[in-house]
Amino acid sequence: MPGTRSSRTLLRQEVVEGIKRYILRERLRPGDPLPTEPALCEALGASRSSVREAIKILDALDIVDVRHGHGTYVGRLSLSALVESLTFRGLLSPGDDFQVLADLVDVRELFERGMAERIVSSLSGEQLDTLDSLVQTMRETGAGDGSGFVAADRAFHALLIAPVGNDLIGQLSMAFWDVYTIVAPHLDGFTHADELSTISAHQSLVDAARAEDTTAFLKALEEHYAPVRRRVCEARARDDAAS
């Protein structure tokens, strides 16, 4: 039986790789239809059950999109699987929680610091106005509102890096942002002063970009992420003291 299970796993993985190779070979794009199940079976020399299992795996990874009653299409190729994996790792235990948060803060800041000059030079007047309005939304809703504040914060960072035109960095940055917002509530201690500091740092980012001042932009980024790092350190210290 163990040998049979290993053979089935190997065959299923071969079919997964075969479908991926087909997508690449045919130069399919997100939203393009895949062949029918019988056609895939014939093309790959695989059984219907193996193809179905492979499709389920690829669907979970967002490489394909199964639309019941319509067919199977090339997926959005998003980073949803990465988000799920990192979120679970962050929630698995307190120690991992704080380490994941610290790592996520480093990565998010690394992206934005590394692209600072390009961000400052690429943002249009209209985009800067939108960033200003998002900061105003944060100011009006406040962190206590929850969804409104968080949605404006996410939209702000998405728009901040959008003009750079690097889709991969954009997806990664938002994936790390999404993981952070899921795990971050375990930190506690987000005070009114932290809220005001967060809003002020976002406004400073917009002002620096509008003035095309990269140095001021970098300083605003440091001010934005410093309180988050402090909260991570304080949460870790509380956890260590409790244990």
GUDOKE-829534 format. One record per residue: z, y, x of N, C-alpha, C, CB in turn; residue in one letter; residue number from 1. Coordinates in steps of 0.05 Angstrom, whole numbers. Each point is the difference from the previous one (the first is absolute). Glycine has a CB too. Layout:
BEGIN
NODE | Z | Y | X | Z | Y | X | Z | Y | X | Z | Y | X | a | NUM
...
//
This chain:
BEGIN
NODE | 0 | -25 | 16 | 0 | 25 | -16 | 0 | 25 | 17 | 24 | -25 | -35 | m | 1
NODE | -7 | 27 | 56 | -1 | 25 | 17 | -28 | 5 | 11 | 48 | -8 | 11 | p | 2
NODE | -62 | -14 | -3 | -27 | 4 | 11 | -19 | 11 | -21 | 9 | -36 | 32 | g | 3
NODE | -6 | 26 | -57 | -17 | 9 | -22 | 5 | 29 | -6 | 0 | -46 | -19 | t | 4
NODE | 25 | 55 | 19 | 7 | 27 | -5 | -11 | 18 | 21 | 41 | -14 | -23 | r | 5
NODE | -40 | 6 | 49 | -11 | 16 | 22 | -30 | 2 | -3 | 38 | -15 | 29 | s | 6
NODE | -51 | -6 | -37 | -29 | 1 | -3 | -8 | 19 | -22 | -3 | -47 | 16 | s | 7
NODE | 18 | 46 | -39 | -6 | 18 | -22 | 4 | 29 | 8 | 14 | -35 | -32 | r | 8
NODE | 7 | 41 | 48 | 5 | 27 | 9 | -22 | 10 | 18 | 49 | -8 | -3 | t | 9
NODE | -58 | -10 | 21 | -22 | 7 | 18 | -25 | 5 | -15 | 21 | -28 | 36 | l | 10
NODE | -28 | 11 | -55 | -24 | 4 | -16 | 0 | 26 | -15 | -4 | -50 | -4 | l | 11
NODE | 27 | 55 | -9 | 3 | 25 | -15 | -4 | 24 | 18 | 32 | -22 | -31 | r | 12
NODE | -21 | 22 | 55 | -3 | 22 | 19 | -29 | 3 | 9 | 47 | -6 | 15 | q | 13
NODE | -61 | -17 | -12 | -28 | 1 | 7 | -17 | 14 | -21 | 6 | -42 | 27 | e | 14
NODE | 1 | 36 | -52 | -14 | 13 | -23 | 6 | 30 | -1 | 2 | -44 | -26 | v | 15
NODE | 23 | 51 | 31 | 8 | 28 | 2 | -17 | 15 | 20 | 47 | -11 | -14 | v | 16
NODE | -49 | -1 | 38 | -16 | 12 | 22 | -29 | 1 | -7 | 34 | -16 | 33 | e | 17
NODE | -43 | -5 | -47 | -28 | -1 | -8 | -8 | 23 | -19 | 1 | -50 | 6 | g | 18
NODE | 17 | 55 | -25 | -5 | 22 | -19 | 0 | 27 | 14 | 21 | -27 | -37 | i | 19
NODE | -2 | 30 | 56 | 1 | 25 | 15 | -25 | 4 | 17 | 50 | -4 | 2 | k | 20
NODE | -60 | -18 | 10 | -24 | 2 | 15 | -24 | 7 | -17 | 18 | -33 | 32 | r | 21
NODE | -19 | 22 | -57 | -21 | 6 | -18 | -1 | 30 | -7 | 4 | -46 | -20 | y | 22
NODE | 20 | 58 | 15 | 2 | 28 | -7 | -11 | 17 | 23 | 40 | -9 | -29 | i | 23
NODE | -32 | 2 | 54 | -9 | 15 | 24 | -30 | -4 | 4 | 45 | -5 | 20 | l | 24
NODE | -54 | -20 | -23 | -29 | -6 | 5 | -18 | 15 | -19 | 13 | -45 | 18 | r | 25
NODE | -5 | 46 | -43 | -16 | 13 | -21 | 5 | 30 | -1 | 1 | -42 | -25 | e | 26
NODE | 17 | 52 | 42 | 7 | 28 | 1 | 8 | 11 | -27 | -33 | 6 | 38 | r | 27
NODE | 50 | -21 | -52 | 9 | 8 | -26 | 21 | 22 | 3 | -9 | -46 | -19 | l | 28
NODE | 11 | 63 | -1 | 19 | 22 | 0 | 20 | -4 | -23 | -35 | 31 | 20 | r | 29
NODE | 58 | -17 | -19 | 19 | -2 | -22 | -13 | 5 | -27 | 36 | 15 | 31 | p | 30
NODE | -31 | -34 | -50 | -12 | 2 | -27 | -25 | -16 | -3 | 19 | 45 | -2 | g | 31
NODE | -31 | -55 | 24 | -24 | -16 | -2 | 7 | -28 | -11 | -22 | 25 | 38 | d | 32
NODE | 5 | -37 | -54 | 7 | -27 | -11 | -4 | -22 | 20 | -13 | 16 | -45 | p | 33
NODE | 30 | -37 | 43 | -4 | -24 | 16 | -15 | -20 | -16 | 43 | 9 | 25 | l | 34
NODE | -55 | -30 | -12 | -13 | -21 | -16 | 19 | -14 | -18 | -32 | -6 | 37 | p | 35
NODE | 21 | -7 | -57 | 17 | -15 | -19 | 15 | -23 | 15 | -32 | 11 | -38 | t | 36
NODE | 51 | -22 | 25 | 16 | -22 | 12 | -18 | -23 | 8 | 40 | 14 | -27 | e | 37
NODE | -58 | -24 | 9 | -17 | -22 | 8 | -18 | 7 | 24 | 0 | -16 | -47 | p | 38
NODE | -9 | 41 | 48 | -18 | 8 | 22 | 16 | 0 | 26 | -28 | 28 | -31 | a | 39
NODE | 53 | -19 | 31 | 17 | 0 | 24 | 5 | -28 | 9 | 21 | 43 | -15 | l | 40
NODE | -16 | -61 | -5 | 5 | -28 | 7 | -24 | -12 | 15 | 29 | -5 | -40 | c | 41
NODE | -53 | 11 | 30 | -24 | -10 | 12 | -5 | 12 | 28 | -19 | -7 | -45 | e | 42
NODE | 23 | 34 | 47 | -5 | 14 | 25 | 19 | -9 | 22 | -17 | 39 | -26 | a | 43
NODE | 42 | -44 | 18 | 21 | -7 | 20 | 4 | -30 | 3 | 22 | 43 | -11 | l | 44
NODE | -35 | -59 | -6 | 4 | -28 | 1 | 29 | -8 | -6 | -37 | -3 | 33 | g | 45
NODE | 49 | 17 | -52 | 29 | -4 | -6 | 3 | -8 | -29 | 13 | 33 | 35 | a | 46
NODE | 9 | -45 | -41 | 5 | -8 | -28 | 9 | 25 | -16 | 14 | -46 | 15 | s | 47
NODE | -16 | 43 | -42 | 8 | 23 | -17 | 29 | 7 | 3 | -35 | -15 | -32 | r | 48
NODE | 53 | -5 | 36 | 28 | 6 | 3 | 5 | 15 | 26 | 11 | -42 | -26 | s | 49
NODE | -25 | 35 | 47 | 4 | 14 | 26 | -9 | 29 | -2 | -7 | -43 | 25 | s | 50
NODE | -15 | 47 | -39 | -11 | 28 | -3 | 20 | 16 | -17 | -48 | -17 | 3 | v | 51
NODE | 59 | 5 | -24 | 19 | 14 | -17 | 25 | 7 | 15 | -18 | -25 | -40 | r | 52
NODE | 28 | 7 | 57 | 24 | 6 | 16 | -6 | 22 | 20 | 16 | -47 | -5 | e | 53
NODE | -39 | 46 | 17 | -8 | 21 | 19 | -2 | 27 | -13 | -24 | -34 | 27 | a | 54
NODE | 12 | 35 | -51 | -3 | 25 | -15 | 28 | 12 | -7 | -44 | -17 | -19 | i | 55
NODE | 63 | -1 | 12 | 27 | 10 | -6 | 13 | 13 | 24 | 4 | -37 | -34 | k | 56
NODE | -8 | 25 | 58 | 11 | 11 | 25 | -13 | 27 | 5 | 8 | -46 | 18 | i | 57
NODE | -34 | 48 | -20 | -15 | 24 | 6 | 6 | 22 | -21 | -36 | -27 | 22 | l | 58
NODE | 41 | 19 | -46 | 8 | 19 | -21 | 27 | 12 | 6 | -27 | -26 | -34 | d | 59
NODE | 46 | 10 | 43 | 26 | 10 | 7 | -1 | 19 | 23 | 20 | -42 | -16 | a | 60
NODE | -40 | 39 | 34 | -3 | 18 | 23 | -17 | 24 | -7 | 5 | -39 | 30 | l | 61
NODE | -15 | 40 | -55 | -17 | 22 | -9 | -28 | 0 | 14 | 41 | 27 | -10 | d | 62
NODE | -48 | -50 | 22 | -26 | -2 | 12 | -21 | -5 | -22 | 20 | -18 | 43 | i | 63
NODE | -12 | 3 | -64 | -17 | -3 | -24 | 16 | 9 | -24 | -26 | -38 | 21 | v | 64
NODE | 11 | 44 | -42 | 12 | 9 | -25 | -10 | -17 | -23 | 4 | 48 | 17 | d | 65
NODE | 14 | -65 | -28 | -8 | -18 | -22 | 3 | 15 | -26 | 14 | -41 | 26 | v | 66
NODE | -36 | 45 | -40 | 0 | 13 | -26 | -7 | -21 | -21 | -14 | 45 | 20 | r | 67
NODE | 35 | -54 | -33 | -2 | -22 | -19 | -21 | 6 | -22 | 48 | -13 | 10 | h | 68
NODE | -66 | -5 | -13 | -21 | 4 | -20 | -24 | 15 | 10 | 35 | 1 | -33 | g | 69
NODE | -33 | 9 | 58 | -23 | 15 | 12 | -9 | -12 | 26 | 18 | 41 | -22 | h | 70
NODE | 0 | -52 | 38 | -9 | -11 | 26 | 19 | 9 | 22 | -47 | -1 | -16 | g | 71
NODE | 38 | -5 | 41 | 16 | 7 | 24 | -16 | 20 | 16 | 22 | -46 | 1 | t | 72
NODE | -8 | 66 | 8 | -13 | 22 | 15 | 15 | 5 | 26 | -14 | 21 | -43 | y | 73
NODE | 0 | -7 | 61 | 13 | 7 | 25 | 23 | 20 | -7 | -43 | -7 | 28 | v | 74
NODE | 66 | 2 | -17 | 24 | 17 | -7 | -1 | 27 | 13 | 26 | -42 | -6 | g | 75
NODE | -4 | 57 | 1 | 2 | 27 | 11 | 7 | -1 | 29 | 14 | 17 | -45 | r | 76
NODE | -6 | -40 | 55 | 8 | -3 | 28 | 23 | 19 | 7 | -47 | -14 | 11 | l | 77
NODE | 66 | 16 | -30 | 23 | 18 | 5 | 20 | -14 | 17 | -8 | 22 | -44 | s | 78
NODE | 30 | -8 | 49 | 22 | -11 | 17 | 23 | -9 | -17 | -15 | 29 | 38 | l | 79
NODE | 10 | -38 | -62 | 22 | -7 | -18 | 16 | -23 | 10 | -27 | 16 | -38 | s | 80
NODE | 13 | -36 | 52 | 15 | -22 | 11 | 19 | 9 | 22 | -39 | -30 | -11 | a | 81
NODE | 30 | 49 | 27 | 17 | 11 | 21 | 24 | 14 | -12 | -40 | 5 | 30 | l | 82
NODE | 36 | 10 | -51 | 22 | 14 | -13 | 20 | -20 | -10 | -30 | 37 | -13 | v | 83
NODE | 21 | -58 | -1 | 18 | -20 | -10 | 16 | -14 | 22 | -32 | -7 | -38 | e | 84
NODE | 19 | 0 | 59 | 13 | -13 | 22 | 21 | 17 | 14 | -41 | -26 | 7 | s | 85
NODE | 34 | 51 | -2 | 19 | 18 | 13 | 24 | 7 | -18 | -37 | 19 | 27 | l | 86
NODE | 31 | -16 | -53 | 21 | 6 | -19 | 20 | -23 | -2 | -32 | 29 | -26 | t | 87
NODE | 22 | -53 | 25 | 18 | -24 | -1 | 16 | -2 | 25 | -32 | -23 | -29 | f | 88
NODE | 20 | 28 | 52 | 15 | 0 | 25 | 22 | 21 | 0 | -41 | -17 | 24 | r | 89
NODE | 34 | 40 | -34 | 20 | 22 | -1 | 23 | -6 | -18 | -36 | 31 | 10 | g | 90
NODE | 31 | -46 | -32 | 21 | -6 | -19 | 15 | -26 | 6 | -27 | 25 | -34 | l | 91
NODE | 17 | -40 | 53 | 11 | -27 | 5 | 29 | 1 | 9 | -45 | -15 | 12 | l | 92
NODE | 52 | 34 | 5 | 28 | 3 | 10 | 5 | 28 | 8 | 1 | -48 | 15 | s | 93
NODE | 24 | 57 | -15 | 6 | 28 | 7 | -10 | 7 | 28 | 39 | -2 | -29 | p | 94
NODE | -35 | -16 | 48 | -9 | 6 | 28 | -29 | 4 | 1 | 37 | -27 | 17 | g | 95
NODE | -53 | 9 | -29 | -29 | 4 | 0 | -7 | 26 | -15 | -7 | -50 | 2 | d | 96
NODE | 22 | 55 | -24 | -5 | 24 | -16 | -1 | 25 | 17 | 23 | -23 | -39 | d | 97
NODE | -2 | 27 | 55 | 2 | 25 | 16 | -21 | 0 | 22 | 49 | 3 | -11 | f | 98
NODE | -54 | -26 | 23 | -20 | -1 | 21 | -28 | 6 | -10 | 29 | -33 | 24 | q | 99
NODE | -35 | 21 | -47 | -27 | 5 | -13 | -3 | 29 | -6 | 0 | -46 | -19 | v | 100
NODE | 21 | 59 | 8 | -1 | 28 | -7 | -5 | 17 | 25 | 31 | -8 | -40 | l | 101
NODE | -16 | 2 | 61 | -3 | 15 | 25 | -28 | -3 | 11 | 49 | -6 | 10 | a | 102
NODE | -60 | -18 | -11 | -27 | -5 | 9 | -21 | 15 | -17 | 15 | -45 | 17 | d | 103
NODE | -11 | 45 | -43 | -18 | 13 | -18 | -1 | 30 | 5 | 8 | -36 | -34 | l | 104
NODE | 15 | 48 | 38 | 2 | 28 | 5 | -16 | 7 | 26 | 45 | 3 | -23 | v | 105
NODE | -41 | -20 | 44 | -14 | 4 | 25 | -31 | -1 | -4 | 39 | -20 | 25 | d | 106
NODE | -48 | 0 | -40 | -28 | -4 | -4 | -12 | 23 | -16 | 6 | -50 | 1 | v | 107
NODE | 7 | 58 | -23 | -10 | 22 | -16 | -2 | 25 | 16 | 20 | -20 | -41 | r | 108
NODE | 1 | 27 | 57 | -1 | 24 | 16 | -21 | -3 | 22 | 48 | 9 | -9 | e | 109
NODE | -51 | -33 | 20 | -20 | -4 | 21 | -28 | 6 | -10 | 29 | -35 | 20 | l | 110
NODE | -36 | 26 | -44 | -26 | 6 | -11 | -5 | 30 | -2 | 2 | -44 | -26 | f | 111
NODE | 17 | 57 | 14 | -3 | 29 | -6 | 1 | 17 | 25 | 20 | -8 | -45 | e | 112
NODE | -3 | 1 | 64 | 1 | 15 | 25 | -26 | -5 | 16 | 50 | -4 | 1 | r | 113
NODE | -59 | -21 | -1 | -24 | -6 | 15 | -25 | 14 | -10 | 20 | -44 | 10 | g | 114
NODE | -20 | 50 | -36 | -23 | 13 | -12 | 5 | 30 | -6 | -12 | -44 | -20 | m | 115
NODE | 34 | 54 | 30 | 8 | 28 | -7 | -22 | 20 | 4 | 46 | -12 | 13 | a | 116
NODE | -59 | 12 | 10 | -20 | 19 | 6 | -24 | -2 | -19 | 14 | -1 | 48 | e | 117
NODE | -22 | -24 | -53 | -22 | -4 | -19 | 7 | 7 | -28 | -16 | -37 | 29 | r | 118
NODE | 41 | 32 | -37 | 9 | 8 | -27 | -1 | 30 | -3 | 29 | -40 | -2 | i | 119
NODE | -18 | 54 | 21 | 1 | 29 | -1 | -28 | 13 | -1 | 44 | -2 | 25 | v | 120
NODE | -62 | -10 | -11 | -27 | 12 | 1 | -18 | -9 | -23 | 5 | 2 | 50 | s | 121
NODE | 3 | -23 | -64 | -17 | -12 | -20 | 6 | 9 | -29 | -6 | -38 | 31 | s | 122
NODE | 31 | 45 | -36 | 8 | 6 | -28 | -14 | 25 | -10 | 45 | -21 | 8 | l | 123
NODE | -57 | 19 | -31 | -14 | 23 | -12 | 20 | 17 | -15 | -42 | -27 | -5 | s | 124
NODE | 33 | 51 | -2 | 17 | 19 | -15 | 8 | -13 | -27 | -23 | 39 | 22 | g | 125
NODE | 5 | -52 | -35 | 6 | -13 | -26 | 21 | -22 | 4 | -46 | 10 | -16 | e | 126
NODE | 44 | -26 | 37 | 19 | -21 | 5 | 27 | 12 | 7 | -36 | -30 | 16 | q | 127
NODE | 37 | 51 | -1 | 25 | 14 | 6 | 14 | 10 | -25 | -18 | 13 | 45 | l | 128
NODE | 1 | -2 | -63 | 11 | 9 | -26 | 12 | -23 | -16 | -34 | 37 | -1 | d | 129
NODE | 21 | -60 | 2 | 11 | -23 | -14 | 26 | -9 | 13 | -47 | -14 | -12 | t | 130
NODE | 48 | 14 | 38 | 25 | -7 | 14 | 23 | 19 | -8 | -27 | -19 | 38 | l | 131
NODE | 20 | 44 | -40 | 20 | 20 | -9 | 10 | -7 | -28 | -22 | 35 | 28 | d | 132
NODE | 4 | -42 | -46 | 8 | -7 | -27 | 17 | -25 | -1 | -42 | 22 | -17 | s | 133
NODE | 37 | -41 | 35 | 16 | -24 | 1 | 28 | 6 | 9 | -41 | -27 | 9 | l | 134
NODE | 43 | 45 | 10 | 27 | 8 | 9 | 15 | 14 | -23 | -17 | 5 | 48 | v | 135
NODE | 2 | 12 | -63 | 12 | 13 | -23 | 10 | -20 | -21 | -30 | 40 | 9 | q | 136
NODE | 14 | -61 | -13 | 9 | -21 | -18 | 26 | -13 | 9 | -48 | -9 | -12 | t | 137
NODE | 49 | 3 | 38 | 25 | -11 | 12 | 23 | 19 | -5 | -27 | -25 | 35 | m | 138
NODE | 22 | 51 | -32 | 21 | 20 | -3 | 9 | 1 | -29 | -19 | 26 | 39 | r | 139
NODE | 1 | -28 | -58 | 6 | 3 | -28 | 13 | -25 | -11 | -38 | 32 | -5 | e | 140
NODE | 29 | -56 | 14 | 11 | -25 | -12 | 26 | -7 | 14 | -46 | -15 | -11 | t | 141
NODE | 47 | 17 | 37 | 25 | -8 | 15 | 1 | -30 | 3 | 23 | 41 | -18 | g | 142
NODE | -8 | -49 | 38 | 2 | -29 | 6 | 13 | -16 | -22 | 2 | 11 | 48 | a | 143
NODE | 15 | 3 | -64 | 14 | -13 | -22 | -19 | -10 | -21 | 39 | 28 | 9 | g | 144
NODE | -63 | -16 | -11 | -20 | -8 | -20 | -11 | -27 | 7 | -12 | 48 | -8 | d | 145
NODE | 13 | -55 | 34 | -10 | -26 | 8 | -30 | -2 | 2 | 40 | -19 | -21 | g | 146
NODE | -53 | 11 | -1 | -29 | -6 | 1 | -17 | 25 | 7 | 8 | -36 | -33 | s | 147
NODE | -1 | 59 | 21 | -16 | 24 | 4 | 1 | 9 | 29 | 8 | 13 | -47 | g | 148
NODE | 16 | -12 | 58 | 4 | 8 | 28 | -14 | -19 | 19 | 44 | 21 | -13 | f | 149
NODE | -40 | -47 | 8 | -12 | -20 | 18 | -30 | 0 | -2 | 41 | -28 | -6 | v | 150
NODE | -52 | 31 | -18 | -29 | 0 | -3 | -13 | 24 | 14 | 6 | -23 | -44 | a | 151
NODE | 7 | 46 | 42 | -10 | 24 | 14 | 2 | -4 | 30 | 14 | 29 | -38 | a | 152
NODE | 7 | -41 | 48 | 4 | -5 | 28 | -22 | -19 | 11 | 50 | 6 | -5 | d | 153
NODE | -55 | -27 | -10 | -21 | -19 | 8 | -28 | 13 | 0 | 27 | -38 | -19 | r | 154
NODE | -33 | 53 | -2 | -26 | 13 | -2 | -3 | 20 | 23 | 0 | -5 | -50 | a | 155
NODE | 22 | 18 | 57 | -1 | 20 | 22 | -9 | -14 | 26 | 37 | 27 | -22 | f | 156
NODE | -24 | -49 | 29 | -6 | -13 | 26 | -28 | -14 | -1 | 49 | -7 | 7 | h | 157
NODE | -57 | -2 | -31 | -27 | -11 | -2 | -21 | 21 | 5 | 17 | -34 | -33 | a | 158
NODE | -13 | 58 | 21 | -19 | 22 | 3 | 1 | 11 | 28 | 4 | 11 | -48 | l | 159
NODE | 19 | -12 | 61 | 3 | 12 | 27 | -19 | -13 | 19 | 48 | 10 | -10 | l | 160
NODE | -51 | -37 | 8 | -16 | -14 | 20 | -29 | -6 | -11 | 42 | -20 | 19 | i | 161
NODE | -47 | 25 | -44 | -26 | -6 | -12 | -23 | 14 | 15 | 23 | -5 | -43 | a | 162
NODE | -21 | 31 | 51 | -23 | 13 | 13 | -8 | -12 | 27 | 15 | 41 | -23 | p | 163
NODE | 3 | -57 | 35 | -7 | -13 | 26 | -23 | -19 | -4 | 48 | 5 | 15 | v | 164
NODE | -50 | -17 | -39 | -22 | -18 | -6 | 2 | -28 | 11 | -27 | 40 | -1 | g | 165
NODE | 51 | -48 | 8 | 4 | -27 | 11 | 14 | -17 | -22 | 4 | 16 | 48 | n | 166
NODE | -20 | -32 | -62 | 10 | -15 | -23 | 22 | -20 | 7 | -45 | 5 | -21 | d | 167
NODE | 42 | -18 | 45 | 19 | -19 | 8 | 28 | 13 | 5 | -37 | -27 | 21 | l | 168
NODE | 37 | 49 | -7 | 25 | 14 | 5 | 12 | 10 | -27 | -16 | 14 | 46 | i | 169
NODE | -2 | -5 | -63 | 10 | 9 | -26 | 13 | -22 | -16 | -36 | 34 | -1 | g | 170
NODE | 24 | -58 | 1 | 11 | -23 | -14 | 26 | -9 | 12 | -46 | -14 | -13 | q | 171
NODE | 46 | 13 | 40 | 25 | -9 | 14 | 23 | 20 | -5 | -29 | -22 | 35 | l | 172
NODE | 22 | 47 | -33 | 21 | 21 | -4 | 12 | -2 | -28 | -23 | 30 | 32 | s | 173
NODE | 7 | -34 | -52 | 10 | -2 | -27 | 14 | -26 | -5 | -36 | 30 | -16 | m | 174
NODE | 27 | -52 | 29 | 14 | -25 | -2 | 28 | 2 | 11 | -44 | -24 | 3 | a | 175
NODE | 46 | 36 | 20 | 27 | 3 | 12 | 17 | 19 | -17 | -19 | -8 | 46 | f | 176
NODE | 7 | 28 | -58 | 14 | 18 | -17 | 11 | -15 | -25 | -28 | 39 | 15 | w | 177
NODE | 12 | -56 | -26 | 8 | -15 | -24 | 23 | -19 | 6 | -47 | 3 | -17 | d | 178
NODE | 45 | -16 | 40 | 22 | -18 | 8 | 26 | 15 | 4 | -33 | -31 | 22 | v | 179
NODE | 30 | 54 | -9 | 24 | 17 | 5 | 14 | 8 | -26 | -22 | 17 | 42 | y | 180
NODE | 7 | -8 | -61 | 12 | 9 | -25 | 13 | -22 | -16 | -34 | 36 | -2 | t | 181
NODE | 24 | -61 | 6 | 13 | -23 | -14 | 26 | -7 | 13 | -45 | -17 | -13 | i | 182
NODE | 46 | 18 | 40 | 23 | -9 | 15 | 21 | 23 | 3 | -29 | -33 | 24 | v | 183
NODE | 20 | 58 | -23 | 17 | 23 | 7 | 24 | 4 | -19 | -40 | 20 | 18 | a | 184
NODE | 38 | -26 | -44 | 24 | 4 | -17 | 25 | -14 | 10 | -31 | 4 | -38 | p | 185
NODE | 28 | -24 | 55 | 23 | -14 | 10 | 16 | 17 | 20 | -24 | -43 | -7 | h | 186
NODE | 12 | 65 | 16 | 13 | 18 | 19 | 23 | 15 | -13 | -43 | 4 | 25 | l | 187
NODE | 38 | 6 | -50 | 19 | 18 | -13 | 2 | 26 | 16 | 26 | -40 | -19 | d | 188
NODE | -9 | 58 | 10 | 7 | 23 | 16 | -22 | 22 | 0 | 28 | -29 | 27 | g | 189
NODE | -47 | 29 | -46 | -20 | 21 | 0 | 12 | 24 | -15 | -38 | -33 | 1 | f | 190
NODE | 48 | 52 | 13 | 15 | 22 | -11 | -19 | 23 | -9 | 39 | -11 | 29 | t | 191
NODE | -27 | 30 | -43 | -16 | 24 | -9 | -10 | 15 | 25 | 28 | 4 | -42 | h | 192
NODE | -12 | -4 | 63 | -9 | 13 | 25 | -24 | -15 | 12 | 47 | 16 | 9 | a | 193
NODE | -47 | -42 | -11 | -23 | -16 | 9 | -25 | 6 | -16 | 31 | -36 | 15 | d | 194
NODE | -27 | 39 | -41 | -22 | 7 | -18 | -12 | 27 | 8 | 21 | -26 | -37 | e | 195
NODE | -4 | 46 | 41 | -10 | 26 | 7 | -14 | 0 | 27 | 37 | 20 | -26 | l | 196
NODE | -26 | -36 | 45 | -12 | -2 | 26 | -27 | -14 | -1 | 46 | -2 | 20 | s | 197
NODE | -48 | -18 | -37 | -26 | -14 | -4 | -21 | 18 | -11 | 25 | -42 | -7 | t | 198
NODE | -18 | 57 | -13 | -19 | 19 | -12 | -8 | 21 | 20 | 20 | -8 | -45 | i | 199
NODE | 0 | 19 | 60 | -6 | 20 | 20 | -19 | -10 | 21 | 45 | 21 | -9 | s | 200
NODE | -40 | -46 | 18 | -18 | -11 | 21 | -28 | -4 | -10 | 40 | -23 | 20 | a | 201
NODE | -43 | 15 | -45 | -27 | -3 | -11 | -14 | 28 | -2 | 15 | -41 | -26 | h | 202
NODE | 0 | 61 | 18 | -12 | 27 | -1 | -7 | 10 | 28 | 27 | 9 | -41 | q | 203
NODE | -11 | -16 | 60 | -6 | 8 | 28 | -25 | -13 | 10 | 49 | 7 | 9 | s | 204
NODE | -54 | -32 | -17 | -24 | -14 | 7 | -25 | 14 | -11 | 25 | -43 | 1 | l | 205
NODE | -23 | 52 | -26 | -23 | 14 | -12 | -4 | 27 | 13 | 9 | -23 | -43 | v | 206
NODE | 13 | 37 | 48 | -3 | 27 | 12 | -11 | -2 | 28 | 39 | 15 | -26 | d | 207
NODE | -31 | -36 | 42 | -10 | -3 | 27 | -30 | -7 | -1 | 46 | -15 | 16 | a | 208
NODE | -53 | -3 | -34 | -29 | -8 | -3 | -17 | 24 | -8 | 14 | -46 | -12 | a | 209
NODE | -3 | 62 | -6 | -15 | 24 | -10 | -4 | 20 | 23 | 18 | -7 | -46 | r | 210
NODE | 2 | 9 | 64 | -2 | 18 | 23 | -15 | -13 | 23 | 43 | 21 | -15 | a | 211
NODE | -51 | -47 | 12 | -14 | -15 | 21 | 17 | 0 | 25 | -45 | 12 | -19 | e | 212
NODE | 71 | -16 | 16 | 20 | 0 | 22 | 10 | -29 | 3 | 14 | 48 | -9 | d | 213
NODE | -27 | -62 | 28 | 7 | -28 | 4 | 29 | -4 | 10 | -48 | -9 | 10 | t | 214
NODE | 56 | 27 | 7 | 28 | -1 | 11 | 20 | 2 | -23 | -16 | 20 | 44 | t | 215
NODE | 12 | -1 | -62 | 18 | 3 | -22 | -1 | -24 | -19 | -5 | 50 | 3 | a | 216
NODE | -19 | -62 | -5 | -4 | -23 | -17 | 16 | -24 | 11 | -46 | 16 | -13 | f | 217
NODE | 45 | -19 | 39 | 15 | -22 | 13 | 31 | 4 | -3 | -38 | -6 | 32 | l | 218
NODE | 46 | 31 | -30 | 29 | 6 | -4 | 8 | -6 | -28 | -3 | 36 | 35 | k | 219
NODE | -14 | -30 | -55 | 6 | -5 | -28 | 2 | -30 | -5 | -23 | 43 | -13 | a | 220
NODE | 6 | -58 | 27 | 1 | -30 | -3 | 27 | -10 | 10 | -50 | -3 | 5 | l | 221
NODE | 58 | 13 | 18 | 26 | -8 | 12 | 23 | 6 | -20 | -18 | 8 | 47 | e | 222
NODE | 17 | 16 | -59 | 21 | 8 | -19 | -1 | -17 | -25 | -3 | 47 | 18 | e | 223
NODE | -21 | -56 | -25 | -3 | -17 | -24 | 13 | -27 | 4 | -43 | 24 | -11 | h | 224
NODE | 38 | -37 | 34 | 9 | -27 | 4 | 28 | -3 | 12 | -47 | -11 | 6 | y | 225
NODE | 58 | 33 | 5 | 26 | -1 | 12 | 22 | -8 | -20 | -15 | 35 | 33 | a | 226
NODE | 16 | -23 | -57 | 21 | -7 | -19 | -2 | -30 | -9 | 0 | 48 | -15 | p | 227
NODE | -25 | -58 | 14 | -3 | -28 | -8 | 12 | -18 | 21 | -42 | 11 | -25 | v | 228
NODE | 36 | -5 | 50 | 12 | -16 | 22 | 31 | 2 | 0 | -42 | 8 | 27 | r | 229
NODE | 52 | 15 | -34 | 29 | 3 | -1 | 12 | -18 | -22 | -4 | 47 | 16 | r | 230
NODE | -10 | -48 | -39 | 10 | -17 | -22 | -1 | -29 | 7 | -15 | 34 | -32 | r | 231
NODE | -6 | -42 | 47 | -1 | -28 | 8 | 23 | -7 | 19 | -50 | 1 | -5 | v | 232
NODE | 55 | 17 | 24 | 22 | -4 | 19 | 27 | -1 | -14 | -27 | 23 | 36 | c | 233
NODE | 31 | -6 | -55 | 25 | 1 | -14 | 4 | -25 | -17 | -2 | 50 | -1 | e | 234
NODE | -20 | -59 | -12 | 2 | -24 | -16 | 6 | -25 | 17 | -32 | 20 | -33 | a | 235
NODE | 19 | -21 | 56 | 5 | -22 | 19 | 29 | 0 | 9 | -48 | 1 | 15 | r | 236
NODE | 59 | 23 | -9 | 27 | 2 | 9 | 20 | -8 | -22 | -13 | 37 | 31 | a | 237
NODE | 7 | -30 | -56 | 18 | -8 | -22 | -1 | -31 | -3 | -8 | 44 | -23 | r | 238
NODE | -16 | -55 | 26 | -2 | -29 | -3 | 15 | -14 | 22 | -44 | 6 | -21 | d | 239
NODE | 42 | 4 | 46 | 14 | -12 | 22 | 31 | 2 | -3 | -39 | 11 | 30 | d | 240
NODE | 48 | 12 | -41 | 28 | 4 | -4 | 11 | -19 | -22 | -5 | 48 | 14 | a | 241
NODE | -11 | -53 | -34 | 8 | -17 | -22 | 1 | -30 | 8 | -20 | 33 | -32 | a | 242
NODE | 3 | -40 | 51 | 0 | -28 | 9 | 19 | -5 | 23 | -47 | -3 | -14 | s | 243
//
